[in-house]
C-alpha cells in the first residue's frame, strides 16, 4: 500500500529460556491464539511451538524467534506468515529436525489480509 506506515521494531535481547506456545501465561490476556487471530512473536521472545496443530491464523508475524518442537510433529497454519525482524527455526545443519514439520498457507495470494 503506497501510504502505509511501517512500524519500527525495537530490537531487544533474546530471552535465554524458551516460552511454550501451549502456556497461556505467555500470551496477551492469558489466552492461546485462536483461529482468525493475527499472532505476533514479539522481539526478544524465544517461543517454541509445542502443539501438534495450530488453528488457521490470519497472520503470523515473527519478530522474535519461533522454534518448532523437537518432541512432536508440528503443523502451523495461516493465511500469511511474515518473518519480519525475527527467525523461524525448524532444525539446523548440526541438529536436523527429526519430526514432521508442516506449514500450510491458506487462501489465495490475491486475497487481502488486513
Backbone as CSV, one residue per row, in Angstrom:
resi,resn,N_x,N_y,N_z,CA_x,CA_y,CA_z,C_x,C_y,C_z
1,UNK,0.838,-1.169,0.000,0.000,0.000,0.000,0.884,1.233,0.000
2,UNK,0.640,2.193,-0.866,1.550,3.306,-1.069,1.797,4.179,0.149
3,UNK,0.781,4.470,0.973,0.947,5.384,2.098,0.996,4.681,3.441
4,UNK,1.255,3.392,3.416,1.270,2.616,4.651,2.512,2.959,5.472
5,UNK,2.310,3.182,6.778,3.406,3.448,7.694,3.840,2.119,8.292
6,UNK,5.123,1.811,8.191,5.645,0.552,8.719,6.201,0.813,10.114
7,UNK,5.680,0.071,11.080,6.099,0.210,12.465,7.549,-0.237,12.632
8,UNK,8.309,0.538,13.380,9.694,0.181,13.674,9.682,-0.869,14.781
9,UNK,10.439,-1.929,14.587,10.543,-2.986,15.591,11.779,-2.712,16.441
10,UNK,11.551,-2.502,17.737,12.666,-2.270,18.647,13.344,-3.601,18.932
11,UNK,14.630,-3.675,18.650,15.372,-4.904,18.926,15.713,-4.960,20.409
12,UNK,15.365,-6.072,21.026,15.689,-6.296,22.429,16.432,-7.615,22.544
13,UNK,17.128,-7.796,23.644,17.886,-9.031,23.847,16.944,-10.233,23.893
14,UNK,17.333,-11.302,23.215,16.517,-12.513,23.174,16.565,-13.223,24.514
15,UNK,15.409,-13.693,24.950,15.300,-14.427,26.202,16.213,-15.645,26.181
16,UNK,16.712,-16.042,27.341,17.568,-17.227,27.398,16.744,-18.506,27.473
17,UNK,15.556,-18.444,28.046,14.689,-19.614,28.174,13.572,-19.557,27.141
18,UNK,13.107,-20.750,26.755,12.001,-20.843,25.817,10.672,-20.526,26.501
19,UNK,9.796,-19.873,25.765,8.385,-19.757,26.132,7.683,-20.899,25.414
20,UNK,6.761,-21.540,26.053,5.984,-22.592,25.394,4.697,-21.984,24.842
21,UNK,4.448,-22.244,23.561,3.244,-21.756,22.899,2.010,-22.189,23.691
22,UNK,2.026,-23.421,24.203,0.872,-24.010,24.888,0.583,-23.393,26.255
23,UNK,1.479,-22.565,26.761,1.311,-21.958,28.083,0.593,-20.619,27.935
24,UNK,-0.631,-20.547,28.435,-1.441,-19.337,28.271,-0.780,-18.093,28.867
25,UNK,0.063,-18.252,29.886,0.688,-17.083,30.511,1.709,-16.401,29.590
26,UNK,2.058,-17.034,28.479,2.999,-16.436,27.530,2.319,-15.545,26.492
27,UNK,1.005,-15.392,26.588,0.236,-14.650,25.594,-0.536,-13.510,26.231
28,UNK,-0.781,-12.445,25.440,-1.608,-11.352,25.959,-2.968,-11.891,26.415
29,UNK,-3.479,-11.333,27.479,-4.775,-11.726,28.057,-4.805,-13.178,28.532
30,UNK,-3.644,-13.804,28.638,-3.564,-15.191,29.119,-4.449,-16.142,28.337
31,UNK,-4.496,-15.940,27.015,-5.286,-16.799,26.129,-4.425,-17.262,24.970
32,UNK,-4.550,-18.538,24.604,-3.843,-19.042,23.427,-4.420,-18.387,22.174
33,UNK,-3.586,-18.147,21.162,-4.105,-17.619,19.901,-5.158,-18.568,19.325
34,UNK,-6.200,-17.978,18.732,-7.290,-18.784,18.180,-7.454,-18.501,16.688
35,UNK,-8.263,-19.325,16.041,-8.497,-19.197,14.596,-8.865,-17.758,14.249
36,UNK,-8.249,-17.260,13.175,-8.526,-15.911,12.697,-7.667,-14.830,13.323
37,UNK,-6.909,-15.146,14.370,-6.074,-14.140,15.040,-4.877,-13.737,14.190
38,UNK,-4.384,-12.525,14.464,-3.083,-12.082,13.975,-2.139,-12.330,15.150
39,UNK,-1.246,-13.286,14.994,-0.344,-13.706,16.064,1.010,-13.040,15.850
40,UNK,1.566,-12.474,16.921,2.906,-11.884,16.829,3.828,-12.556,17.837
41,UNK,4.962,-13.024,17.336,6.057,-13.455,18.202,6.901,-12.204,18.385
42,UNK,6.838,-11.620,19.556,7.448,-10.308,19.797,8.969,-10.367,19.833
43,UNK,9.565,-9.233,19.520,11.013,-9.088,19.583,11.494,-9.477,20.981
44,UNK,12.522,-10.307,21.045,13.065,-10.759,22.318,12.501,-12.087,22.784
45,UNK,11.333,-12.473,22.256,10.738,-13.752,22.637,11.491,-14.899,21.984
46,UNK,11.532,-16.014,22.685,12.104,-17.263,22.175,11.026,-18.326,22.394
47,UNK,10.127,-18.436,21.423,8.916,-19.251,21.542,9.120,-20.605,20.884
48,UNK,8.650,-21.658,21.571,8.684,-22.996,20.983,7.238,-23.407,20.690
49,UNK,6.978,-23.752,19.453,5.649,-24.196,19.030,5.495,-25.646,19.460
50,UNK,4.834,-25.845,20.591,4.744,-27.168,21.212,3.313,-27.711,21.204
51,UNK,2.575,-27.403,20.143,1.271,-28.028,19.924,1.311,-28.679,18.551
52,UNK,0.597,-29.776,18.401,0.702,-30.535,17.158,0.110,-29.817,15.955
53,UNK,-0.990,-29.089,16.161,-1.630,-28.409,15.038,-2.253,-27.110,15.511
54,UNK,-1.912,-26.024,14.831,-2.485,-24.734,15.190,-3.822,-24.545,14.484
55,UNK,-4.656,-23.653,15.017,-5.810,-23.212,14.232,-5.284,-22.448,13.017
56,UNK,-6.167,-22.079,12.104,-5.759,-21.287,10.948,-5.779,-19.816,11.356
57,UNK,-4.593,-19.207,11.410,-4.467,-17.802,11.779,-4.552,-16.927,10.535
58,UNK,-4.998,-15.698,10.711,-4.998,-14.747,9.604,-3.557,-14.394,9.247
59,UNK,-2.736,-14.149,10.287,-1.365,-13.709,10.063,-0.515,-14.161,11.241
60,UNK,0.698,-14.601,10.946,1.702,-14.863,11.980,2.895,-13.992,11.627
61,UNK,3.216,-13.061,12.512,4.362,-12.177,12.312,5.435,-12.574,13.314
62,UNK,6.636,-12.833,12.816,7.730,-13.283,13.677,8.763,-12.164,13.787
63,UNK,8.805,-11.543,14.978,9.793,-10.502,15.266,10.803,-10.987,16.303
64,UNK,10.559,-12.142,16.875,11.482,-12.791,17.806,11.931,-14.100,17.184
65,UNK,11.976,-15.148,17.988,12.342,-16.474,17.476,11.168,-17.426,17.658
66,UNK,10.873,-18.194,16.607,9.866,-19.254,16.685,10.555,-20.557,16.303
67,UNK,10.515,-21.526,17.216,11.138,-22.839,17.023,10.053,-23.906,17.028
68,UNK,10.129,-24.851,16.100,9.222,-25.998,16.117,9.726,-26.984,17.161
69,UNK,8.800,-27.537,17.961,9.151,-28.501,18.997,9.845,-29.711,18.391
70,UNK,10.851,-30.181,19.085,11.578,-31.387,18.668,10.903,-32.654,19.186
71,UNK,9.846,-32.518,19.992,9.229,-33.662,20.659,7.973,-34.173,19.974
72,UNK,7.534,-33.496,18.909,6.290,-33.895,18.248,6.274,-33.381,16.820
73,UNK,5.409,-33.972,16.001,5.148,-33.418,14.679,4.387,-32.107,14.879
74,UNK,4.685,-31.105,14.039,4.065,-29.785,14.193,3.491,-29.332,12.855
75,UNK,2.283,-28.752,12.926,1.602,-28.222,11.742,1.169,-26.792,12.047
76,UNK,1.804,-25.819,11.384,1.486,-24.393,11.527,0.617,-23.983,10.346
77,UNK,-0.533,-23.345,10.636,-1.471,-22.965,9.585,-1.799,-21.480,9.669
78,UNK,-1.741,-20.805,8.527,-2.074,-19.380,8.485,-2.346,-18.977,7.043
79,UNK,-2.968,-17.829,6.898,-3.120,-17.256,5.567,-1.809,-16.593,5.145
80,UNK,-1.123,-15.973,6.119,0.146,-15.296,5.829,1.103,-15.512,6.994
81,UNK,2.372,-15.712,6.674,3.430,-15.788,7.677,4.511,-14.817,7.252
82,UNK,4.864,-13.899,8.152,5.873,-12.882,7.862,7.001,-13.003,8.880
83,UNK,8.170,-13.415,8.405,9.356,-13.411,9.260,9.977,-12.041,9.040
84,UNK,9.646,-11.121,9.942,9.988,-9.710,9.709,11.324,-9.338,10.344
85,UNK,11.391,-9.374,11.659,12.614,-8.979,12.357,13.058,-10.117,13.270
86,UNK,12.711,-11.334,12.878,13.000,-12.474,13.724,13.487,-13.666,12.936
87,UNK,13.295,-14.848,13.527,13.812,-16.082,12.933,12.813,-17.211,13.130
88,UNK,12.707,-18.075,12.115,11.905,-19.291,12.189,12.871,-20.468,12.139
89,UNK,12.835,-21.320,13.171,13.767,-22.445,13.271,13.029,-23.774,13.210
90,UNK,13.427,-24.594,12.260,12.927,-25.970,12.164,14.173,-26.833,11.949
91,UNK,14.884,-27.091,13.041,16.159,-27.799,12.947,17.247,-26.885,12.392
92,UNK,18.447,-27.443,12.268,19.563,-26.712,11.659,20.586,-27.719,11.135
93,UNK,21.665,-27.228,10.591,22.667,-28.093,9.965,23.267,-29.104,10.942
94,UNK,23.527,-28.664,12.165,24.161,-29.564,13.131,23.152,-30.399,13.918
95,UNK,21.894,-29.966,13.947,20.851,-30.719,14.647,19.593,-30.722,13.775
96,UNK,19.559,-31.609,12.766,18.410,-31.654,11.854,17.111,-31.972,12.590
97,UNK,16.027,-31.472,12.060,14.698,-31.737,12.612,14.314,-33.170,12.267
98,UNK,14.005,-33.967,13.266,13.742,-35.390,13.042,12.260,-35.732,13.059
99,UNK,11.410,-34.767,13.310,9.966,-34.979,13.317,9.403,-34.521,11.975
100,UNK,8.080,-34.499,11.848,7.436,-33.980,10.641,6.998,-32.542,10.897
101,UNK,7.458,-31.634,10.047,7.075,-30.223,10.133,6.256,-29.882,8.900
102,UNK,5.114,-29.242,9.119,4.248,-28.865,8.010,3.789,-27.435,8.227
103,UNK,3.906,-26.625,7.177,3.364,-25.269,7.188,2.367,-25.210,6.047
104,UNK,1.113,-24.871,6.370,0.075,-24.755,5.356,-0.353,-23.299,5.261
105,UNK,-0.211,-22.728,4.060,-0.693,-21.372,3.792,-2.051,-21.505,3.122
106,UNK,-3.056,-20.886,3.703,-4.431,-20.975,3.216,-4.774,-19.762,2.362
107,UNK,-5.796,-19.893,1.534,-6.291,-18.767,0.756,-5.524,-18.562,-0.529
108,UNK,-5.818,-17.435,-1.164,-5.190,-17.075,-2.427,-4.253,-15.897,-2.227
109,UNK,-3.190,-15.838,-3.004,-2.217,-14.757,-2.829,-2.811,-13.393,-3.145
110,UNK,-3.929,-13.347,-3.838,-4.551,-12.072,-4.185,-5.509,-11.579,-3.104
111,UNK,-5.759,-12.411,-2.075,-6.693,-12.011,-1.016,-6.052,-11.000,-0.066
112,UNK,-6.836,-10.043,0.384,-6.393,-9.034,1.355,-6.430,-9.661,2.750
113,UNK,-5.419,-9.415,3.560,-5.374,-9.997,4.904,-5.498,-8.973,5.993
114,UNK,-5.735,-7.720,5.691,-5.845,-6.675,6.723,-7.127,-6.755,7.492
